[in-house]
Amino acid sequence: MDPPHDSARSHPGRLASPALQSLSPYVPGKPISELQREYGLTDIVKLASNENPYGPGEAALTAMRAAVEDCWLYPDGSAHELKQALARHHAVDPRCITVGNGSNELLLLLAESFLTAQCSAVCSQYGFAIYPLVTRATGARCIEVPARPAGDPMPFGHDLEAMARAPAGDTRLIFVANPNNPTGTWVERERLRAFIAAAPADALVVLDEAYVEYAALSGVESGLPWLADHPNLVVVRTFSKGYGLAGARIGYAISHPEVAETLNRVRPAFNVSNVAQAGAIAALADQAHVLESARRVVAERERVAAALRATGAAVIPSAGNFLLVEVGAAAQVYEQLLRGGVIVRPVAGYGLPRHLRISIGLPAQNDRLLQLLKPLLQQA
Ligand SMILES: Cc1ncc(COP(=O)(O)O)c(C=O)c1O
């Protein structure tokens, strides 16, 4: 028996594609149930995954409860009704829309559809971790562009001028998150517009607007109006954040119809459940809830940021529903917060071992975070 065969027998993971062998899975925020099991705590606050702490509105909940009755049927694989609703909401052709199992799936479908081992994608240092992951999974190269320096007005944010110089001849995808996770930083409208206009015609610019509902209240505008002029622009949105439907798993991309048609070739036929589709349609029609919950979260974000800055901590400017805060020895601070029943997000995996990312919760949850964190910062 030859050795490779033997090794595959006892280590079947080695049969995976060479590109996958060197990848580590995305590490999500610690679930509440895990902290309950590990520490025996019951009163736990999770500020680790940038969800909307107000959840969905009543209309979405009612629609999802009704849709559960039909869960024995396959969902509408083409998400016809939802696409019509999205098309009306954004004033675009429904053929421009692709619906995904969270926007995460759309990022995956974009990589699967447009990258090969002979290609590259451009992303920013400290950019959302999924971009290099989906890129490398295809065997493509990830060109990571150094972010803006710590002392910049937009510390650790995308450096669009450097990103504009980065594409190689084989670059097919360029990822821009506006605002970015985990930094919360954003790029200025005219710079972004110039960046998209100057991007190579043979690369798609993937503009990830996962936090657009919060960004809109923070003076950051969407790139959606530029779609008509730029056939290589893809805007990715999600129902997980502002719409409060993270657990339902639903997001969408708006692009040139040919890009949408291409994504649909690899999209699993029934990728979005009927419950998620019903929730999204109702949530989209309930903009009052989206706006009111986002307003409250943004006001809380500013209150929490001010309270942390008052301790002398560096808080990165954020247009999302979370804050990136320099806390010093982040691993120890994270652990102490866990012991106090508050889950936040360590970002050492992003190369930020002195920072923690804190999602904005309900006012009482934020108070609890501040009560635990402020004394730790004052000691630091
Ligand atoms: C910038 C960004 N894009 C995409 C996603 C994926 O979200 P979802 O798959 O829930 O739509 C996230 C989630 O945290 C994010 O922060």
The ligand as an SDF file (V2000), in Angstrom:
LIG
                    3D

 16 16  0  0  0  0  0  0  0  0999 V2000
  -19.5090   43.0910    6.6380 C   0  0  0  0  0  0  0  0  0  0  0  0
  -20.3460   41.8510    6.7250 C   0  0  0  0  0  0  0  0  0  0  0  0
  -20.7370   41.2610    5.5990 N   0  0  0  0  0  0  0  0  0  0  0  0
  -21.4830   40.1460    5.6160 C   0  0  0  0  0  0  0  0  0  0  0  0
  -21.8670   39.5690    6.8000 C   0  0  0  0  0  0  0  0  0  0  0  0
  -22.6480   38.2900    6.7430 C   0  0  0  0  0  0  0  0  0  0  0  0
  -23.8980   38.4060    7.3140 O   0  0  0  0  0  0  0  0  0  0  0  0
  -25.0830   37.4200    6.9740 P   0  0  0  0  0  0  0  0  0  0  0  0
  -24.5300   36.1820    6.3640 O   0  0  0  0  0  0  0  0  0  0  0  0
  -25.7420   37.1710    8.2790 O   0  0  0  0  0  0  0  0  0  0  0  0
  -25.9600   38.1610    6.0150 O   0  0  0  0  0  0  0  0  0  0  0  0
  -21.4760   40.1310    8.0080 C   0  0  0  0  0  0  0  0  0  0  0  0
  -21.8300   39.5030    9.2830 C   0  0  0  0  0  0  0  0  0  0  0  0
  -21.3840   39.8170   10.3430 O   0  0  0  0  0  0  0  0  0  0  0  0
  -20.6930   41.3120    7.9740 C   0  0  0  0  0  0  0  0  0  0  0  0
  -20.2750   41.8930    9.0890 O   0  0  0  0  0  0  0  0  0  0  0  0
  1  2  1  0
  2  3  1  0
  2 15  2  0
  3  4  2  0
  4  5  1  0
  5  6  1  0
  5 12  2  0
  6  7  1  0
  7  8  1  0
  8  9  2  0
  8 10  1  0
  8 11  1  0
 12 13  1  0
 12 15  1  0
 13 14  2  0
 15 16  1  0
M  END
$$$$
